[in-house]
Amino acid sequence: SSYTGQTLPKINRTEEECRFSNFEVFSCSFSNSTGNITLTLHNIGQYDLAELKVQIFLTDGTVTSPISLGETLPRGEFKYFIISPGISTDKFSRLVVTTSLCPQLKVESGCTVS
């Protein structure tokens, strides 16, 4: 006899998983010379975090489209990401990191400019 496995559909994180998901911006620097933002995130929750996105708030009040970080942040780990937002450091106000799996989980941060 044979057994046929089923693939379960991907679903959003449950409320409980989201309640125990958390991360922090460990460091953020914005380089004048390269125009890149180097962002280090630390997953301090109990679950891996996927579908992380960054939105950048500018000094004129506008917000960039979400920039996907494209990688999963495993629980307990630090990971750094390099973002090229295409803006000058003097227009940068702050950034907000979110995960589409848990929309209520948002972390806001400034960045040091170097």
Backbone as a printed PyTorch tensor [residue, N CA C, xyz], in Angstrom:
tensor([[[ 0.8350, -1.1840,  0.0000],
         [ 0.0000,  0.0000,  0.0000],
         [ 0.8760,  1.2420,  0.0000]],

        [[ 0.3480,  2.3140, -0.5360],
         [ 1.1550,  3.5340, -0.6140],
         [ 0.4650,  4.6560,  0.1600]],

        [[ 1.2760,  5.5820,  0.5990],
         [ 0.7600,  6.7220,  1.3630],
         [ 1.0310,  7.9830,  0.5580]],

        [[ 0.0310,  8.8050,  0.4040],
         [ 0.2160, 10.0630, -0.3100],
         [ 0.2170, 11.2090,  0.6900]],

        [[ 1.3300, 11.9510,  0.7240],
         [ 1.4220, 13.0890,  1.6380],
         [ 0.6560, 14.2650,  1.0920]],

        [[ 0.1870, 15.0950,  1.9720],
         [-0.5210, 16.2990,  1.5590],
         [ 0.2930, 17.5190,  1.9620]],

        [[ 0.3130, 18.5030,  1.1100],
         [ 0.9550, 19.7630,  1.4500],
         [-0.1050, 20.6740,  2.0440]],

        [[ 0.1570, 21.1250,  3.2370],
         [-0.7930, 22.0180,  3.8930],
         [-0.6040, 23.4310,  3.3620]],

        [[-1.6760, 24.1690,  3.2000],
         [-1.5460, 25.5420,  2.6980],
         [-0.8200, 26.4230,  3.7030]],

        [[-0.0740, 27.3780,  3.1770],
         [ 0.6380, 28.3150,  4.0410],
         [-0.3850, 29.2660,  4.6600]],

        [[-0.3220, 29.4190,  5.9640],
         [-1.2610, 30.3200,  6.6240],
         [-0.4790, 31.3610,  7.4050]],

        [[-1.1430, 32.4390,  7.7350],
         [-0.5040, 33.4620,  8.5540],
         [-0.2530, 32.9040,  9.9490]],

        [[ 0.6830, 33.5050, 10.6340],
         [ 0.9920, 33.0850, 11.9860],
         [-0.2530, 33.1780, 12.8580]],

        [[-0.3690, 32.2620, 13.7690],
         [-1.4900, 32.3370, 14.6900],
         [-1.2740, 33.5010, 15.6510]],

        [[-2.3460, 33.8980, 16.2960],
         [-2.2300, 34.9790, 17.2780],
         [-1.2060, 34.6290, 18.3450]],

        [[-1.2130, 33.3680, 18.7620],
         [-0.2830, 32.9670, 19.8150],
         [ 1.1590, 33.0690, 19.3450]],

        [[ 1.4260, 32.6010, 18.1260],
         [ 2.7850, 32.7240, 17.6060],
         [ 3.2030, 34.1750, 17.5220]],

        [[ 2.3000, 35.0340, 17.0880],
         [ 2.6330, 36.4520, 16.9850],
         [ 2.8940, 37.0640, 18.3610]],

        [[ 2.1280, 36.6150, 19.3460],
         [ 2.3100, 37.1510, 20.6990],
         [ 3.7090, 36.8200, 21.2270]],

        [[ 4.2660, 35.6850, 20.8060],
         [ 5.5880, 35.2760, 21.2830],
         [ 6.6880, 35.5320, 20.2550]],

        [[ 6.3610, 36.3370, 19.2310],
         [ 7.3670, 36.7600, 18.2490],
         [ 7.8020, 38.1660, 18.6030]],

        [[ 9.0930, 38.4130, 18.5400],
         [ 9.5910, 39.7510, 18.8430],
         [11.0120, 39.8910, 18.3120]],

        [[11.3870, 41.1200, 18.0010],
         [12.7420, 41.3860, 17.5550],
         [13.0920, 42.8170, 17.9220]],

        [[14.3770, 43.1200, 17.8570],
         [14.8280, 44.4740, 18.1350],
         [15.8220, 44.9030, 17.0720]],

        [[15.9100, 46.2150, 16.8830],
         [16.9600, 46.7630, 16.0330],
         [18.1900, 46.8830, 16.9210]],

        [[19.1820, 46.0420, 16.6670],
         [20.3930, 46.0290, 17.4870],
         [21.2770, 47.2200, 17.1280]],

        [[21.3870, 47.4850, 15.8220],
         [22.1420, 48.6540, 15.3820],
         [21.6840, 49.0620, 13.9920]],

        [[21.8970, 50.3360, 13.7000],
         [21.5500, 50.8440, 12.3840],
         [22.4950, 51.9880, 12.0620]],

        [[23.1440, 51.9110, 10.9030],
         [23.9980, 53.0210, 10.4760],
         [23.7320, 53.3190,  9.0080]],

        [[23.8130, 54.5930,  8.6900],
         [23.5310, 55.0820,  7.3410],
         [24.8100, 55.7560,  6.8560]],

        [[25.4260, 55.2040,  5.8190],
         [26.6980, 55.7120,  5.3230],
         [26.4840, 56.8200,  4.2960]],

        [[27.0710, 57.9850,  4.5780],
         [27.0410, 59.0950,  3.6270],
         [27.7290, 58.7300,  2.3220]],

        [[28.8490, 57.9980,  2.4190],
         [29.6550, 57.7350,  1.2270],
         [29.0250, 56.6950,  0.3000]],

        [[28.4110, 55.6500,  0.8600],
         [27.8410, 54.5960,  0.0010],
         [26.3390, 54.7800, -0.2200]],

        [[25.6720, 55.5080,  0.6860],
         [24.2220, 55.6370,  0.6020],
         [23.4940, 54.4090,  1.1010]],

        [[24.2330, 53.4820,  1.7290],
         [23.6300, 52.2440,  2.2330],
         [23.2960, 52.3460,  3.7170]],

        [[22.2160, 51.6730,  4.0830],
         [21.8610, 51.5180,  5.4910],
         [22.2420, 50.0960,  5.8920]],

        [[23.0310, 49.9740,  6.9440],
         [23.3660, 48.6660,  7.5020],
         [22.5440, 48.4940,  8.7700]],

        [[21.6910, 47.4730,  8.7420],
         [20.7150, 47.2560,  9.7960],
         [20.9660, 45.8920, 10.4170]],

        [[21.1790, 45.8540, 11.7340],
         [21.3460, 44.5790, 12.4240],
         [20.1190, 44.3380, 13.2970]],

        [[19.4460, 43.2100, 13.0330],
         [18.2580, 42.8410, 13.8040],
         [18.5830, 41.6640, 14.7080]],

        [[17.9140, 41.6140, 15.8480],
         [18.0870, 40.5320, 16.8140],
         [16.7140, 39.9540, 17.1150]],

        [[16.5430, 38.6800, 16.8270],
         [15.2710, 38.0140, 17.0950],
         [15.2470, 37.5940, 18.5600]],

        [[14.4200, 38.2730, 19.3520],
         [14.3510, 37.9900, 20.7890],
         [13.0700, 37.2360, 21.1440]],

        [[12.3540, 36.7680, 20.1220],
         [11.1200, 36.0260, 20.3600],
         [11.3470, 34.5260, 20.3160]],

        [[10.2480, 33.7730, 20.2570],
         [10.3190, 32.3170, 20.2990],
         [10.1470, 31.6690, 18.9320]],

        [[ 9.9780, 32.4760, 17.8870],
         [ 9.7560, 31.9230, 16.5490],
         [10.6620, 32.6080, 15.5320]],

        [[11.0040, 31.8750, 14.4770],
         [11.7130, 32.4790, 13.3590],
         [10.8070, 33.5470, 12.7410]],

        [[11.4090, 34.6010, 12.2280],
         [10.6380, 35.6700, 11.6000],
         [10.9590, 35.7280, 10.1090]],

        [[ 9.9190, 35.6320,  9.3020],
         [10.0800, 35.7150,  7.8520],
         [ 9.3340, 36.9380,  7.3350]],

        [[ 9.5160, 37.2040,  6.0630],
         [ 8.7960, 38.3000,  5.3910],
         [ 8.9920, 39.6420,  6.0920]],

        [[10.2320, 39.9080,  6.4840],
         [10.5590, 41.1910,  7.1090],
         [10.6670, 42.2760,  6.0450]],

        [[10.1600, 43.4460,  6.3870],
         [10.1970, 44.5850,  5.4650],
         [10.5930, 45.8400,  6.2340]],

        [[11.1850, 46.7840,  5.5020],
         [11.5840, 48.0640,  6.0860],
         [10.8940, 49.1800,  5.3160]],

        [[10.3670, 50.1410,  6.0530],
         [ 9.8860, 51.3710,  5.4340],
         [10.6840, 52.5200,  6.0240]],

        [[11.0620, 53.4550,  5.1650],
         [11.8770, 54.5810,  5.5970],
         [11.0330, 55.8450,  5.5690]],

        [[11.0640, 56.5420,  6.6850],
         [10.3440, 57.8040,  6.8230],
         [11.3220, 58.9420,  6.5430]],

        [[10.9110, 59.8620,  5.6780],
         [11.7790, 60.9650,  5.2900],
         [11.4170, 62.2270,  6.0620]],

        [[12.3510, 63.1700,  6.0790],
         [12.1450, 64.3960,  6.8510],
         [10.9860, 65.2240,  6.3170]],

        [[10.6040, 65.0370,  5.0390],
         [ 9.4710, 65.7980,  4.4950],
         [ 8.1240, 65.1200,  4.7740]],

        [[ 8.1540, 64.0180,  5.5480],
         [ 6.9120, 63.3560,  5.9290],
         [ 6.5000, 62.2200,  5.0110]],

        [[ 7.2100, 62.0180,  3.9030],
         [ 6.8690, 60.9070,  3.0140],
         [ 7.4980, 59.6120,  3.5220]],

        [[ 6.9700, 58.5100,  3.0120],
         [ 7.4230, 57.1780,  3.4290],
         [ 7.7340, 56.3730,  2.1720]],

        [[ 8.8290, 55.6150,  2.2000],
         [ 9.1640, 54.7910,  1.0360],
         [ 8.2310, 53.5830,  0.9600]],

        [[ 8.1770, 52.9720, -0.2040],
         [ 7.4930, 51.6870, -0.3360],
         [ 8.2450, 50.6750,  0.5150]],

        [[ 7.5510, 49.6270,  0.9990],
         [ 8.2390, 48.6270,  1.8090],
         [ 9.3780, 47.9620,  1.0260]],

        [[10.5240, 47.8330,  1.6730],
         [11.6850, 47.1750,  1.0860],
         [11.8150, 45.8130,  1.7550]],

        [[11.7260, 44.7480,  0.9690],
         [11.8150, 43.4010,  1.5370],
         [13.2570, 43.0900,  1.9160]],

        [[13.4490, 42.5080,  3.1110],
         [14.7880, 42.1000,  3.5240],
         [15.1450, 40.7250,  2.9580]],

        [[14.1470, 39.9820,  2.5060],
         [14.3890, 38.7710,  1.7320],
         [14.9530, 37.5660,  2.4610]],

        [[15.1600, 37.6580,  3.7560],
         [15.6990, 36.5130,  4.4880],
         [14.9390, 36.3310,  5.7860]],

        [[14.9630, 35.1010,  6.2810],
         [14.3550, 34.7950,  7.5660],
         [15.3420, 35.1310,  8.6790]],

        [[14.8160, 35.6540,  9.7750],
         [15.6250, 35.9430, 10.9600],
         [15.3360, 34.8490, 11.9890]],

        [[16.2520, 33.8560, 12.1090],
         [16.0000, 32.7440, 13.0300],
         [15.9380, 33.2100, 14.4790]],

        [[15.1210, 32.5230, 15.2660],
         [14.9560, 32.9290, 16.6680],
         [16.3000, 32.8840, 17.3860]],

        [[16.5080, 33.8780, 18.2350],
         [17.7370, 33.9600, 19.0240],
         [18.9370, 34.4930, 18.2660]],

        [[18.8120, 34.7410, 16.9760],
         [19.9820, 35.1310, 16.1940],
         [19.9940, 36.6080, 15.8380]],

        [[21.2020, 37.0760, 15.5460],
         [21.4280, 38.4120, 14.9960],
         [21.6570, 38.2340, 13.4940]],

        [[21.1830, 39.1690, 12.7040],
         [21.4690, 39.1240, 11.2740],
         [21.5400, 40.5490, 10.7610]],

        [[22.5180, 40.7920,  9.8700],
         [22.5710, 42.1530,  9.3410],
         [22.1440, 42.1730,  7.8890]],

        [[21.5820, 43.2950,  7.5210],
         [21.0360, 43.5140,  6.1900],
         [21.5780, 44.8400,  5.6780]],

        [[21.8500, 44.8860,  4.3870],
         [22.2860, 46.1370,  3.7750],
         [21.1900, 46.5950,  2.8210]],

        [[20.7280, 47.8090,  3.0280],
         [19.6310, 48.3710,  2.2440],
         [20.1710, 49.5710,  1.4800]],

        [[19.8110, 49.6750,  0.2190],
         [20.1740, 50.8530, -0.5880],
         [18.8950, 51.6260, -0.9140]],

        [[18.5050, 52.5420, -0.0240],
         [17.2090, 53.1990, -0.1930],
         [17.1610, 54.2500, -1.2950]],

        [[18.3260, 54.6810, -1.7920],
         [18.3280, 55.6840, -2.8450],
         [17.9620, 57.0820, -2.3620]],

        [[18.2340, 57.3670, -1.1100],
         [17.9950, 58.7150, -0.5720],
         [19.2710, 59.2130,  0.0920]],

        [[19.3700, 60.5220,  0.2570],
         [20.5360, 61.0710,  0.9450],
         [20.2960, 61.0540,  2.4540]],

        [[21.3850, 61.0200,  3.2040],
         [21.2780, 60.9050,  4.6650],
         [20.5250, 62.0870,  5.2710]],

        [[20.5940, 63.2690,  4.6490],
         [19.9120, 64.4280,  5.2360],
         [18.3930, 64.3530,  5.0860]],

        [[17.9080, 63.4670,  4.2220],
         [16.4550, 63.3010,  4.0650],
         [15.9000, 62.2100,  4.9910]],

        [[16.8040, 61.4400,  5.6170],
         [16.3930, 60.3020,  6.4480],
         [15.8870, 60.7770,  7.8050]],

        [[14.7130, 60.2580,  8.2110],
         [14.1890, 60.5720,  9.5350],
         [14.3050, 59.3480, 10.4400]],

        [[13.6550, 58.2280, 10.0520],
         [13.6930, 56.9970, 10.8460],
         [13.2350, 55.8530,  9.9610]],

        [[13.3620, 54.6470, 10.4640],
         [12.8460, 53.4990,  9.7320],
         [11.9890, 52.6440, 10.6430]],

        [[11.0980, 51.8840, 10.0140],
         [10.2310, 50.9650, 10.7440],
         [10.3600, 49.5920, 10.0900]],

        [[10.6230, 48.5810, 10.9170],
         [10.7380, 47.2040, 10.4370],
         [ 9.4660, 46.4640, 10.8250]],

        [[ 8.8740, 45.7470,  9.8710],
         [ 7.6500, 44.9830, 10.1200],
         [ 7.8000, 43.5800,  9.5360]],

        [[ 6.8890, 42.6990,  9.9110],
         [ 6.7770, 41.4040,  9.2560],
         [ 5.3240, 41.2320,  8.8530]],

        [[ 5.1140, 40.8620,  7.5890],
         [ 3.7340, 40.7520,  7.1240],
         [ 3.0010, 39.5860,  7.7800]],

        [[ 3.7410, 38.6440,  8.3930],
         [ 3.0970, 37.5170,  9.0680],
         [ 2.4210, 37.9500, 10.3680]],

        [[ 2.9780, 38.9610, 11.0080],
         [ 2.4100, 39.5030, 12.2510],
         [ 2.3640, 41.0190, 12.1010]],

        [[ 1.3100, 41.5350, 11.4600],
         [ 1.2780, 42.9670, 11.1290],
         [ 1.3840, 43.8990, 12.3290]],

        [[ 0.9870, 43.4150, 13.4990],
         [ 1.0310, 44.2960, 14.6760],
         [ 2.4500, 44.4350, 15.2390]],

        [[ 3.3780, 43.6260, 14.7620],
         [ 4.7550, 43.6550, 15.2610],
         [ 5.5540, 44.6560, 14.4360]],

        [[ 5.8580, 45.8110, 15.0450],
         [ 6.5980, 46.8700, 14.3560],
         [ 7.6800, 47.3820, 15.2850]],

        [[ 8.8660, 47.6010, 14.7390],
         [ 9.9450, 48.1590, 15.5320],
         [10.4830, 49.3850, 14.7930]],

        [[10.5350, 50.4950, 15.5050],
         [10.9890, 51.7560, 14.9130],
         [12.3860, 52.0620, 15.4000]],

        [[13.1980, 52.6930, 14.5360],
         [14.5650, 53.0060, 14.9250],
         [15.0920, 54.2020, 14.1490]],

        [[15.9790, 54.9160, 14.7860],
         [16.7930, 55.9000, 14.0740],
         [18.0570, 55.1880, 13.6180]],

        [[18.9310, 55.8980, 12.9440],
         [20.2070, 55.3270, 12.5260],
         [21.3130, 56.3610, 12.7610]],

        [[22.4900, 55.8790, 13.0930],
         [23.6220, 56.7980, 13.1760],
         [24.0970, 57.0450, 11.7490]],

        [[24.4410, 58.2810, 11.4630],
         [24.9350, 58.6340, 10.1310],
         [26.4470, 58.7300, 10.2100]],

        [[27.1110, 58.0550,  9.2750],
         [28.5810, 58.0920,  9.2930],
         [29.1150, 58.5050,  7.9300]]])
